[in-house]
């Protein structure tokens, strides 16, 4: 089994259109949640979200034909992948053969904005007016396919669709590809752009979204006032690479990916297991593979959605996975309090954040945590970033369908 390292990162998020801006805003405890501007909300029960503002695909070198023929989620992925590849310095044919570079970029909902638009056209004008590009723009694998085209990645291509666990599962499966020698490097992560009428209505009617119209009291992970998550959008892409290849070419290394856990609740199609058993096992698998030892400094980027059920169940799972003493020593935060819940993209963005936390010795906060829930009684880094030299970090993601994912990274 080979060692796997992160050599490049790129992102498009509500907090910024690159990794440097994202990290700066996280350190400052900035909140990207605001009133929705991209669609009318008069008839919708939800008025706030974490939107990516002022996104211009041409600023990221995306060709006009690509812009015309891709859903917003895929454009986010193309932009983030371009930044990640440039950051890594990895060059196809010079450093790596095309068939040794793979791609694993997932999405929870795929091109749902395209679906929303074309369904409206169908109902209003009839089937002749549905775009011939509807299917290739809507399908959830097209971001991974188009990123592979742009970067000549002819190796394994595995778009993952596991709801809110998508980004973390994508990175975990890419890690396995490199670790097992099926690829020498992988472009991996997630992308999502679901701030549209049909998605907001669906999530709101399932009681998953908060109906708070106050952006500063909407995303409240681990707070007693929490009532649901806030939808975000964006993309996070990482370049995972065989350590020996990275070392030979003198690549900059952010952190080492060293563990992955993948389990299923097999309990309910939306609600997490109250006993946290399967989420516990995902964390245990990742930590065991990472050779975590009791007493090591651990940072946990929690799933921390701000829904009543998730935060309580995740607290239980962390205690079970680590044991009471190590759970109370761990430093934890939910950055969704700042950038919202980016669904299939959120796990990848949060792994970028975890790598930066380990590399820079600083944990971003859980903002707006002013009234802690007594049942969520661990150290969730309330409101202010903290200096903390973590030896290891894990990032948790849990999705509808009982999907649980956990990836572990180490300082290198």
BELCORSUL-V260607 format. One record per pair of residues at least 4 apart in sequence whose C-alpha atoms are under 8 Angstrom apart, sorted by sequence separation. I is the first residue (numbers start at 1). J is the second residue. D is the distance in whole Angstrom. If there is no record, write none. Layout:
i = <I,I>
j = <J,J>
d = <D,D>
This chain:
i = <12,13,17,18,19,20,21,22,23,24,25,26,36,41,56,57,58,62,63,64,65,66,70,71,72,73,74,75,76,77,78,79,80,81,82,83,84,85,86,91,92,93,96,97,111,112,113,114,115,116,117,118,119,120,121,122,125,126,130,133,134,135,138,141,142,143,144,145,146,147,148,149,162,165,166,167,168,169,170,171,172,173,174,175,176,177,178,195,196,197,198,199,200,201,202,203,204,214,215,222,241,242,243,244,245,246,247,267,268,272,273,276,277,278,279,280,281,282,283,284,285,286,287,288,292,306,307,308,309,310,311,312,313,314,315,316,317,318,319,320,322,323,324,325,326,335,336,342,343,345,346,347,348,349,350,351,352,353,354,355,356,357,358,372,373,381,398,399,12,13,16,17,25,36,41,57,58,62,70,85,90,91,92,93,96,121,122,137,148,161,177,178,194,195,203,204,212,213,220,221,241,246,267,268,273,287,305,306,318,319,322,335,336,341,357,372,381,398,399,11,12,15,16,41,58,90,92,122,136,147,148,160,177,178,194,203,204,212,220,246,267,304,305,357,398,11,15,122,160,162,178,204,211,219,220,246,265,304,319,357,397,398,10,11,67,121,122,178,210,218,265,303,319,396,397,10,13,16,92,121,148,160,177,210,219,220,318,319,396,397,9,15,57,160,218,219,304,396,15,36,119,159,175,218,219,303,395,396,35,36,118,145,158,174,218,265,302,370,394,395,35,36,118,144,174,265,369,394,395,34,35,36,144,174,264,265,366,368,369,394,15,33,34,36,144,263,264,335,365,366,367,368,393,394,15,33,34,62,118,210,211,263,365,366,367,392,393,15,33,34,62,171,210,211,364,365,366,367,392,393,14,32,33,57,61,141,170,171,209,210,263,363,365,366,392,14,32,57,60,115,140,141,170,209,210,263,365,391,392,114,170,208,209,210,261,262,364,365,391,140,168,207,208,209,261,364,365,390,57,60,167,209,260,261,363,364,60,114,115,167,261,262,362,363,114,166,167,261,362,363,260,261,362,363,111,112,156,259,260,361,362,111,156,259,260,361,362,77,110,111,155,258,259,338,361,110,111,259,260,304,305,335,337,338,360,361,110,259,300,302,304,333,335,336,337,109,110,258,259,295,298,299,300,301,302,303,305,333,334,335,337,358,108,258,294,297,298,299,300,301,302,304,331,333,334,335,358,107,297,298,299,300,301,333,357,358,106,107,301,358,106,274,279,283,358,14,16,105,195,305,14,15,73,74,106,194,195,272,276,280,284,13,14,17,73,105,106,194,195,271,272,275,276,279,280,283,284,355,13,14,72,105,193,194,271,274,354,12,71,104,193,273,276,277,280,281,354,72,103,192,193,272,275,276,280,354,71,103,191,192,275,71,191,192,103,191,351,103,190,191,350,102,189,190,332,333,334,189,190,332,333,143,189,331,332,333,347,188,189,301,330,331,332,333,347,103,187,188,301,328,329,331,347,102,187,188,327,328,101,102,103,104,106,107,109,187,188,358,359,100,101,102,103,104,105,106,107,108,186,187,301,358,98,99,100,101,102,103,104,105,106,107,108,109,185,186,300,355,98,99,100,101,102,103,104,105,106,107,108,185,186,299,354,98,99,103,104,107,108,185,351,98,99,184,185,108,184,92,107,299,92,106,107,315,106,184,315,18,105,178,315,178,179,312,315,12,69,106,178,299,312,18,78,105,175,311,71,77,81,104,174,12,70,71,104,171,11,12,69,74,75,78,10,11,74,78,104,167,10,11,73,77,104,9,10,103,9,10,11,74,10,11,9,10,9,10,8,9,229,8,10,228,229,8,9,228,229,8,9,227,228,7,8,113,116,226,227,228,7,8,102,112,113,116,226,227,100,101,104,105,110,111,112,113,116,175,222,226,100,101,102,103,104,105,106,107,109,110,111,113,221,223,99,100,101,102,103,104,105,106,107,108,112,221,222,100,101,102,103,104,105,106,107,109,220,221,101,105,219,220,221,112,172,219,96,172,172,222,221,222,299,297,298,301,303,169,297,298,299,300,301,302,303,296,297,298,299,300,301,302,303,296,297,298,299,300,301,302,303,296,298,300,208,255,292,254,85,254,255,255,254,81,232,233,287,232,233,234,286,231,232,233,236,230,231,232,233,235,236,238,229,230,231,232,234,235,237,283,229,231,233,236,237,77,221,235,236,283,77,235,238,76,221,76,221,236,74,219,220,73,74,219,290,73,219,279,290,73,286,72,219,286,287,282,283,286,282,283,282,279,278,279,270,271,270,272,269,270,271,105,269,270,268,269,268,266,267,265,266,264,265,264,265,264,265,263,264,262,263,262,263,261,262,51,261,262,221,223,260,261,49,223,225,260,261,220,222,223,224,260,220,221,223,224,259,260,193,219,220,223,224,258,259,192,222,223,224,257,258,259,88,192,217,222,257,258,192,216,257,258,44,84,191,192,223,256,257,46,84,85,95,190,191,222,255,256,80,81,84,190,255,256,44,45,80,81,189,190,255,256,39,44,77,80,81,190,254,255,39,46,76,77,189,190,222,254,45,76,77,189,253,77,189,73,73,89,46,88,46,47,48,88,46,47,48,45,46,47,48,46,48,4,4,4,2,3,2,166,167,171,1,2,35,164,165,166,167,170,1,2,164,165,166,167,168,1,35,50,163,164,167,168,34,49,50,51,52,163,164,166,167,33,48,49,50,51,52,162,164,165,167,33,49,50,161,164,168,31,33,14,14,13,14,13,12,13,11,12,13,11,12,11,10,11,9,10,168,9,10,168,9,168,8,9,7,8,6,7,8,165,6,7,164,165,166,6,7,164,165,172,5,6,108,109,164,172,4,5,107,108,163,164,169,171,4,5,107,108,162,163,168,169,4,5,106,107,162,163,165,168,3,4,7,106,162,165,168,2,3,163,165,2,3,5,162,7,8,7,8,7,8,6,7,5,6,7,5,6,5,6,5,6,4,5,3,4,3,4,3,50,50,49,33,31,32,33,31,32,33,30,31,32,26,29,26,15,15,14,13,23,23,29,27,29,27,29,11,26,27,29,26,9,29,29,28,29,28,27>
j = <16,17,21,22,23,24,25,26,27,28,29,30,40,45,60,61,62,66,67,68,69,70,74,75,76,77,78,79,80,81,82,83,84,85,86,87,88,89,90,95,96,97,100,101,115,116,117,118,119,120,121,122,123,124,125,126,129,130,134,137,138,139,142,145,146,147,148,149,150,151,152,153,166,169,170,171,172,173,174,175,176,177,178,179,180,181,182,199,200,201,202,203,204,205,206,207,208,218,219,226,245,246,247,248,249,250,251,271,272,276,277,280,281,282,283,284,285,286,287,288,289,290,291,292,296,310,311,312,313,314,315,316,317,318,319,320,321,322,323,324,326,327,328,329,330,339,340,346,347,349,350,351,352,353,354,355,356,357,358,359,360,361,362,376,377,385,402,403,17,18,21,22,30,41,46,62,63,67,75,90,95,96,97,98,101,126,127,142,153,166,182,183,199,200,208,209,217,218,225,226,246,251,272,273,278,292,310,311,323,324,327,340,341,346,362,377,386,403,404,17,18,21,22,47,64,96,98,128,142,153,154,166,183,184,200,209,210,218,226,252,273,310,311,363,404,18,22,129,167,169,185,211,218,226,227,253,272,311,326,364,404,405,18,19,75,129,130,186,218,226,273,311,327,404,405,19,22,25,101,130,157,169,186,219,228,229,327,328,405,406,19,25,67,170,228,229,314,406,26,47,130,170,186,229,230,314,406,407,47,48,130,157,170,186,230,277,314,382,406,407,48,49,131,157,187,278,382,407,408,48,49,50,158,188,278,279,380,382,383,408,30,48,49,51,159,278,279,350,380,381,382,383,408,409,31,49,50,78,134,226,227,279,381,382,383,408,409,32,50,51,79,188,227,228,381,382,383,384,409,410,32,50,51,75,79,159,188,189,227,228,281,381,383,384,410,33,51,76,79,134,159,160,189,228,229,282,384,410,411,134,190,228,229,230,281,282,384,385,411,161,189,228,229,230,282,385,386,411,79,82,189,231,282,283,385,386,83,137,138,190,284,285,385,386,138,190,191,285,386,387,285,286,387,388,137,138,182,285,286,387,388,138,183,286,287,388,389,105,138,139,183,286,287,366,389,139,140,288,289,333,334,364,366,367,389,390,140,289,330,332,334,363,365,366,367,140,141,289,290,326,329,330,331,332,333,334,336,364,365,366,368,389,140,290,326,329,330,331,332,333,334,336,363,365,366,367,390,140,330,331,332,333,334,366,390,391,140,141,335,392,141,309,314,318,393,50,52,141,231,341,51,52,110,111,143,231,232,309,313,317,321,51,52,55,111,143,144,232,233,309,310,313,314,317,318,321,322,393,52,53,111,144,232,233,310,313,393,52,111,144,233,313,316,317,320,321,394,113,144,233,234,313,316,317,321,395,113,145,233,234,317,114,234,235,147,235,395,148,235,236,395,148,235,236,378,379,380,236,237,379,380,191,237,379,380,381,395,237,238,350,379,380,381,382,396,153,237,238,351,378,379,381,397,153,238,239,378,379,153,154,155,156,158,159,161,239,240,410,411,153,154,155,156,157,158,159,160,161,239,240,354,411,152,153,154,155,156,157,158,159,160,161,162,163,239,240,354,409,153,154,155,156,157,158,159,160,161,162,163,240,241,354,409,154,155,159,160,163,164,241,407,155,156,241,242,166,242,151,166,358,152,166,167,375,167,245,376,80,167,240,377,241,242,375,378,76,133,170,242,363,376,83,143,170,240,376,137,143,147,170,240,79,137,138,171,238,79,80,137,142,143,146,79,80,143,147,173,236,80,81,143,147,174,80,81,174,81,82,83,146,83,84,83,84,84,85,84,85,305,85,87,305,306,86,87,306,307,87,88,306,307,87,88,193,196,306,307,308,88,89,183,193,194,197,307,308,182,183,186,187,192,193,194,195,198,257,304,308,183,184,185,186,187,188,189,190,192,193,194,196,304,306,183,184,185,186,187,188,189,190,191,192,196,305,306,185,186,187,188,189,190,191,192,194,305,306,187,191,305,306,307,199,259,306,184,260,261,311,311,312,390,389,390,393,395,262,390,391,392,393,394,395,396,390,391,392,393,394,395,396,397,391,392,393,394,395,396,397,398,392,394,396,307,355,392,355,187,356,358,359,359,187,339,340,394,340,341,342,394,340,341,342,345,340,341,342,343,345,346,348,340,341,342,343,345,346,348,394,341,343,345,348,349,190,334,348,349,396,191,349,352,191,336,192,337,352,191,336,337,191,192,337,408,192,338,398,409,193,406,193,340,407,408,404,405,408,405,406,406,404,404,405,399,400,400,402,400,401,402,237,401,402,401,402,402,401,402,401,402,401,402,402,403,403,404,403,404,403,404,404,405,404,405,195,405,406,366,368,405,406,195,369,371,406,407,367,369,370,371,407,368,369,371,372,407,408,342,368,369,372,373,407,408,342,372,373,374,407,408,409,239,343,368,373,408,409,344,368,409,410,197,237,344,345,376,409,410,200,238,239,249,344,345,376,409,410,235,236,239,345,410,411,200,201,236,237,345,346,411,412,196,201,234,237,238,347,411,412,197,204,234,235,347,348,380,412,204,235,236,348,412,237,349,234,235,251,209,251,210,211,212,252,211,212,213,211,212,213,214,213,215,175,178,179,178,179,179,343,344,348,179,180,213,342,343,344,345,348,180,181,343,344,345,346,347,181,215,230,343,344,347,348,215,230,231,232,233,344,345,347,348,215,230,231,232,233,234,344,346,347,349,216,232,233,344,347,351,216,230,232,233,233,234,234,234,235,234,235,236,235,236,236,236,237,236,237,395,237,238,396,238,397,238,239,238,239,238,239,240,397,239,240,397,398,399,240,241,398,399,406,240,241,343,344,399,407,240,241,343,344,399,400,405,407,241,242,344,345,399,400,405,406,242,243,344,345,400,401,403,406,242,243,246,345,401,404,407,242,243,403,405,243,244,246,403,251,252,252,253,253,254,253,254,253,254,255,254,255,255,256,256,257,256,257,256,257,257,258,258,339,340,340,338,337,338,339,338,339,340,338,339,340,335,338,338,338,339,339,339,353,356,364,363,365,364,366,349,364,365,367,365,352,383,384,384,385,385,385>
d = <6,6,7,6,6,6,6,6,6,6,6,6,8,8,8,7,5,6,6,6,6,6,6,6,6,6,6,6,6,6,6,6,6,6,6,6,6,6,7,5,5,5,6,7,6,6,6,6,6,6,6,6,6,6,6,5,6,8,7,6,6,6,8,6,6,6,6,6,6,6,6,7,5,6,6,6,6,6,6,6,6,6,6,6,6,6,6,7,6,6,6,6,6,6,6,7,6,6,8,7,7,6,6,6,6,6,6,8,7,7,7,6,6,6,6,6,6,6,6,6,6,6,6,6,7,7,6,7,6,6,6,6,6,6,6,6,6,6,5,7,6,6,6,6,6,7,4,5,8,6,6,6,6,6,6,6,6,6,6,6,6,6,7,7,7,7,7,5,4,8,5,7,5,7,7,6,7,7,6,6,6,7,6,7,7,7,5,7,5,5,5,5,6,7,6,5,7,7,7,7,6,5,7,8,8,5,7,6,8,5,5,8,6,6,5,7,7,5,7,6,6,7,5,6,7,8,6,8,7,8,7,6,6,5,8,6,8,5,5,8,6,7,7,5,5,5,5,6,8,8,6,8,8,7,8,8,7,6,8,7,6,6,6,6,7,6,6,7,6,8,6,8,5,8,5,6,7,8,8,6,8,7,8,8,7,8,6,8,6,6,7,6,7,6,8,6,8,5,8,6,8,7,8,8,6,8,6,7,6,5,6,7,8,6,7,8,8,8,7,6,4,6,7,7,8,5,5,6,7,5,6,8,8,6,6,7,6,7,6,4,8,7,6,7,6,6,8,8,8,6,6,6,6,6,8,5,6,7,7,8,8,7,5,5,4,7,5,6,4,8,7,6,5,8,8,6,5,7,6,6,6,5,7,7,8,5,6,6,7,4,7,8,5,8,4,8,7,8,6,7,7,8,6,5,6,6,5,6,6,7,7,5,5,6,7,5,7,5,6,8,7,7,6,6,4,5,7,8,7,7,5,7,8,6,6,7,8,7,6,5,7,8,7,5,6,7,8,5,6,6,6,5,4,6,6,6,8,7,4,6,5,4,7,4,8,5,7,8,6,6,7,8,6,8,4,6,7,7,7,8,8,7,6,7,8,6,4,5,7,7,5,8,7,8,6,7,7,7,5,7,8,6,6,6,6,7,7,7,7,6,7,7,8,5,7,8,5,5,5,5,5,7,8,6,5,8,5,6,7,6,6,7,6,5,8,7,7,8,7,7,7,8,7,8,7,6,8,8,7,7,5,8,7,8,8,8,7,7,5,5,6,8,4,8,6,7,7,8,7,7,7,7,7,6,6,6,8,8,6,7,7,5,8,7,8,5,6,7,5,6,5,7,6,7,6,7,7,7,6,5,6,7,7,5,5,7,7,8,8,6,7,6,6,6,8,4,6,6,6,7,7,7,7,6,8,8,7,6,7,6,5,8,4,6,5,6,7,5,6,7,7,7,6,8,7,7,7,5,8,6,8,7,6,5,6,6,7,7,5,6,7,8,8,8,8,5,7,7,6,8,6,4,6,6,7,5,7,5,6,7,7,6,6,7,7,5,5,5,5,5,4,6,6,7,7,5,8,7,5,4,5,7,6,6,5,7,6,8,4,5,7,8,8,5,4,8,7,7,6,4,8,7,8,6,6,6,5,8,6,8,7,6,7,8,6,8,6,8,7,8,8,7,7,6,7,6,7,6,6,8,6,8,7,6,7,7,5,6,7,6,7,7,5,7,7,8,8,6,7,7,8,8,8,5,5,6,8,8,5,8,8,7,6,8,6,8,8,7,7,8,5,8,7,4,4,8,5,8,5,6,8,7,5,7,6,5,6,5,7,7,4,7,4,7,7,5,6,7,5,8,6,7,6,7,6,6,8,6,7,7,7,8,6,8,6,7,7,6,5,6,6,5,6,5,7,6,7,8,8,6,5,8,8,5,5,5,5,5,5,5,5,7,8,6,6,7,6,6,6,7,5,6,6,7,8,4,8,7,8,5,7,8,8,6,8,6,8,6,7,8,6,7,5,8,7,7,5,6,7,6,6,6,5,8,5,5,5,5,5,5,5,6,7,5,7,6,6,7,7,8,8,8,7,6,8,6,8,7,8,7,6,7,7,8,8,5,7,6,8,6,5,5,6,5,5,4,7,5,8,8,7,6,6,7,6,8,7,8,7,8,7,5,7,7,7,8,5,8,6,7,7,6,8,8,6,7,7,7,6,6,8,5,7,5,8,8,8,5,6,6,7,6,7,6,8,6,6,6,6,6,7,8,8,7,5,6,6,6,8,8,4,7,7,6,7,8,7,8,6,8,5,5,7,5,7,6,6,8,5,6,7,8,5,8,6,7,7,8,7,5,8,5,7,6,7,8,7,7,6,5,6,7,5,6,6,6,8,8,6,4,4,8,5,6,6,5,8,7,6,7,7,7,7,6,6,5,6,7,4,7,8,6,6,6,8,5,7,7,6,7,7,6,4,6,6,5,6,8,6,4,6,7,8,7,6,6,7,7,5,6,7,7,8,6,8,8,8,5,7,7,6,6,8,6,8,7,7,6,7,5,8,7,8,7,8,7,8,7,7,7,8,7,5,8,6,6,7,6,8,7,6,7,7,6,7,6,5,8,5,7,5,7,8,8,8,5,5,8,6,7,4,6,7,6,5,8,7,7,7,5,4,6,5,6,6,6,7,6,8,7,5,5,7,5,4,6,7,8,7,6,8,7,6,7,8,7,8,8,8,7,7,7,7,5,5,6,7,5,8,5,7,4,6,6,8,5,8,6,7,8,5,6,6,6,8,5,7,6,8,5,6,6,7,5,8,5,7,6,5,8,6,6,6,8,4,6,6,5,8,4,5,7,6,8,6,6,5,8,6,6,6,8,5,6,7,7,8,8,6,7,6,5,7,8,8,6,7,7,5,8,6,7,8,8,6,7,8,6,8,5,8,6,6,7,6,8,7,6,6,6,4,7,6,6,8,6,8,7,8,6,6,7,7,7,6,7,4,6,7,6,7,8,8,7,7,8,6,6,7,7,8,7,8,6,6,8,7,6,8,6,8,7,7,7,8,7,7,6>
